[in-house]
Amino acid sequence: MLLVGLSTDTIRDVTVGNEPLSGTWPGLIFLEQTLRLAAESNTTPLAVISTVSEKVATLLVLDSLSSYLYSDENIDAELLPALNVVELLAIEVAVTKRLAEFSIFKSPQVHYGKIFEVINNINIANPLDASVLPVGALWTAVHFGKDSGDDSWYLYQGVGGLKSKNRTLLHFNAHSGRNYTVDGWHDWVRLIDEHPRLWESKLYPDWPAIAVDYDVVFVSMLGLLLAHPPMLTSAPGSDRRAVGYSLYPGVSDFSTPSAAWMRSSAISVAVSSA
């Protein structure tokens, strides 16, 4: 992994709003990925992020999350020339703004499976383990548009034969007040605080209670990078998994930008084939 030649203590102090990407391991890894692309293409990080597509950005987010969860690599702070704090802040602001453009909850979204069997049998329950995902929800993934033909679930699966006749576009009111978007840690914690479920000394989302207040919960691209417990340490060579104690789990179980639907009546427009 690449990291700018600053101490990671300095990096963590750089603030974008209240939730800097450099404040979580997945977010920091995504910044490293941006720097890597710039170095490989002999251009600037700002040029890379200004031209990156939603599909490529999603792939980078998935790779960053996977590296956070499964990689044993330590951070190497010597692979790139040093950037000063102003340069780093400019990169972090640009990356965050670009990802925010891709994190808007938009209609339509993609569903895989026999839609009418699922849409008529939504029955929300809590998992019987430490998963943060609802049981019995209808799941949709981000659709990249007609020109692409891809979606966030397809990219996560990475299986060429995944697309099938059971791939369907679902249309809905993307501006409904009963939609809840998780763009960061504060969004996630607020959702849990308002609908808490105690499990093994931690607070998890109580999905039946959430279903009373919301029709759908969408975890965006930014949410996948930011909705995690803050880093415990930022010393070079430290364990990427090391985070401070948190009463709340992160959103890693969501795996890819996706939405959990808890009410079929919210999908008010007729479905159309993808």
C-alpha positions in Angstrom: 0.0 0.0 0.0 1.1 3.6 -0.7 0.9 6.5 1.7 2.1 10.0 1.3 5.4 10.7 3.0 3.9 12.4 6.0 3.4 10.9 9.5 0.0 9.3 9.6 -0.7 11.3 12.8 -0.5 14.4 10.6 -2.8 12.8 8.0 -5.4 11.9 10.6 -5.5 15.6 11.7 -6.5 16.7 8.2 -10.3 17.4 8.4 -12.9 17.3 5.6 -16.1 18.3 7.4 -16.5 16.3 10.5 -15.5 12.9 8.9 -12.2 12.9 7.0 -11.5 9.9 4.8 -8.1 9.7 6.5 -9.9 9.1 9.8 -10.9 5.5 9.0 -8.8 2.7 7.6 -10.9 2.1 4.5 -10.9 5.8 3.7 -7.2 6.1 4.2 -6.6 3.1 1.9 -8.8 4.7 -0.7 -6.6 7.8 -0.6 -3.6 5.5 -1.1 -5.3 4.0 -4.1 -5.8 7.4 -5.6 -2.1 8.2 -5.1 -1.2 4.9 -6.6 -3.2 5.6 -9.8 -1.7 9.0 -10.1 1.8 7.6 -9.8 1.1 4.8 -12.3 -0.4 7.2 -14.9 2.2 9.9 -14.3 -0.4 12.5 -13.5 -1.6 14.3 -10.4 -4.1 12.8 -7.8 -6.4 15.8 -8.5 -6.5 14.9 -12.2 -7.2 11.2 -11.4 -10.1 11.9 -9.1 -11.7 14.6 -11.5 -11.9 12.1 -14.3 -12.6 8.8 -12.5 -15.9 7.1 -13.4 -18.5 5.9 -11.0 -17.7 2.3 -12.0 -13.9 2.7 -11.4 -14.6 4.6 -8.1 -16.8 1.7 -7.0 -14.1 -0.8 -7.8 -11.6 1.3 -5.8 -14.0 1.4 -2.8 -14.5 -2.3 -2.9 -10.8 -2.9 -3.1 -10.2 -0.5 -0.2 -12.8 -2.3 2.0 -11.4 -5.7 1.1 -7.9 -4.6 1.9 -9.1 -3.2 5.3 -10.9 -6.5 6.1 -8.5 -9.1 4.8 -5.1 -7.7 4.1 -2.2 -8.1 6.5 -0.1 -5.4 4.7 1.2 -2.6 6.8 1.3 1.0 5.7 4.5 2.0 3.9 5.1 5.8 4.2 8.2 5.9 2.0 6.9 5.0 -1.4 5.9 8.5 -2.5 7.5 11.9 -2.1 6.2 13.9 0.9 3.2 16.1 0.4 2.6 19.1 2.7 -0.6 19.4 4.6 -2.1 21.9 2.2 -1.6 19.5 -0.8 -3.0 16.6 1.2 -6.1 18.5 2.2 -6.7 19.5 -1.4 -6.6 15.9 -2.4 -8.8 14.7 0.4 -11.4 17.5 -0.3 -11.4 16.7 -4.0 -11.8 12.9 -3.4 -14.6 13.4 -0.9 -16.5 15.8 -3.3 -16.2 13.4 -6.2 -17.4 10.4 -4.1 -20.3 12.5 -2.8 -21.4 12.9 -6.4 -21.6 9.1 -6.7 -23.2 8.6 -3.3 -26.6 10.1 -4.1 -29.5 7.7 -3.8 -30.9 7.4 -7.3 -33.7 5.6 -9.1 -33.6 3.0 -10.6 -31.6 0.4 -8.8 -30.9 -3.2 -9.7 -32.3 -6.3 -8.1 -31.1 -9.9 -8.7 -33.5 -12.7 -8.3 -37.2 -13.5 -8.8 -38.5 -10.0 -8.0 -42.2 -10.8 -7.5 -41.5 -13.6 -5.1 -39.4 -11.3 -3.0 -41.4 -8.1 -3.2 -44.5 -9.8 -1.9 -42.7 -11.5 1.0 -40.7 -8.8 2.7 -40.7 -9.6 6.4 -38.0 -7.8 8.3 -36.3 -9.4 11.3 -33.0 -9.1 13.1 -30.1 -11.5 12.5 -29.3 -14.1 15.1 -25.6 -13.3 15.0 -23.3 -10.2 14.9 -24.3 -9.3 11.4 -25.5 -5.7 10.9 -27.7 -6.7 7.9 -31.5 -7.1 8.1 -33.1 -10.4 7.5 -36.0 -10.6 5.0 -35.2 -7.4 3.1 -35.4 -6.8 -0.6 -31.9 -5.8 -1.8 -30.9 -3.5 -4.6 -27.6 -2.3 -6.0 -26.5 0.9 -7.6 -27.2 1.0 -11.4 -24.5 2.8 -13.4 -26.8 3.6 -16.3 -27.7 2.3 -19.8 -24.3 3.0 -21.3 -22.5 0.9 -18.7 -24.9 -1.9 -18.1 -23.1 -2.7 -14.8 -24.0 -2.3 -11.2 -22.4 -2.3 -7.8 -23.5 -5.9 -7.0 -22.1 -7.2 -10.3 -18.8 -5.5 -9.5 -18.7 -7.0 -6.0 -19.4 -10.5 -7.3 -16.8 -10.3 -10.0 -18.6 -13.2 -11.9 -19.0 -12.8 -15.6 -22.1 -15.0 -15.7 -23.9 -13.3 -12.9 -26.2 -11.2 -15.1 -29.3 -13.1 -16.0 -32.9 -12.8 -17.0 -33.6 -12.3 -13.3 -31.8 -9.0 -13.2 -34.4 -6.3 -12.8 -34.5 -2.5 -12.5 -36.7 -1.1 -9.7 -38.0 2.4 -9.9 -39.0 4.5 -6.8 -39.2 8.0 -5.3 -35.6 8.7 -4.5 -36.6 11.9 -2.6 -39.0 10.3 -0.1 -38.6 11.3 3.5 -38.8 7.6 4.4 -35.5 6.9 2.7 -32.4 6.8 4.9 -28.9 7.2 3.5 -25.7 6.3 5.3 -23.0 8.5 4.0 -20.7 8.3 7.1 -20.2 7.3 10.7 -22.6 9.9 12.2 -25.4 8.7 9.9 -24.9 5.1 10.9 -24.6 5.8 14.7 -27.7 8.0 14.5 -29.7 5.2 12.9 -28.6 2.8 15.6 -29.1 5.2 18.5 -32.7 5.8 17.4 -33.3 2.1 16.9 -30.8 0.2 19.2 -30.5 -3.5 19.7 -28.0 -4.8 22.3 -25.9 -7.8 21.2 -22.9 -9.0 23.1 -22.2 -5.6 24.8 -22.6 -3.7 21.5 -25.4 -1.7 19.9 -26.6 -3.0 16.6 -29.5 -1.8 14.4 -32.9 -3.0 15.4 -34.3 -3.6 11.9 -38.0 -4.2 12.7 -38.0 -0.8 14.6 -36.2 0.9 11.7 -38.8 -0.5 9.3 -41.5 1.4 11.2 -39.7 4.7 10.4 -38.1 4.1 7.1 -38.9 2.2 3.9 -35.2 1.7 2.8 -31.7 2.1 4.1 -29.0 2.9 1.6 -25.3 2.6 2.3 -23.5 4.8 -0.2 -20.0 4.7 -1.6 -18.9 7.3 1.1 -20.8 5.3 3.7 -18.7 2.2 2.9 -15.5 4.2 3.5 -16.6 6.3 6.5 -19.1 4.3 8.6 -16.5 2.5 10.6 -15.0 2.9 14.1 -12.3 5.6 14.2 -8.7 4.5 14.0 -7.0 3.7 17.3 -3.5 4.4 16.1 -1.9 5.9 13.0 1.7 5.0 13.5 3.5 3.7 10.3 3.6 -0.1 10.3 0.6 -0.4 12.6 -2.1 -3.0 12.3 -4.7 -1.8 9.7 -7.4 -3.4 11.8 -6.5 -1.5 15.0 -9.4 0.9 15.9 -10.5 2.5 19.1 -13.2 0.7 21.1 -16.6 1.4 19.8 -20.0 0.6 21.1 -21.1 0.3 17.5 -20.0 -2.0 14.7 -19.2 -0.7 11.2 -21.0 -1.3 7.9 -18.6 -3.8 6.4 -21.3 -6.4 6.1 -23.0 -4.3 3.4 -20.0 -5.2 1.1 -21.0 -2.9 -1.8 -23.1 0.3 -2.3 -26.6 -1.1 -1.8 -30.0 -0.6 -0.3 -32.1 -2.8 2.0 -35.8 -2.3 1.3 -38.3 -2.9 4.1 -41.6 -1.9 2.5 -42.7 -3.1 -1.0 -45.2 -0.2 -1.4 -42.3 2.2 -1.5 -41.5 0.8 -5.0 -44.4 2.5 -6.6 -43.4 2.5 -10.3 -43.7 -0.7 -12.4 -40.5 -2.7 -12.6 -38.7 -2.9 -16.0 -36.1 -5.4 -17.2 -32.5 -4.4 -16.8 
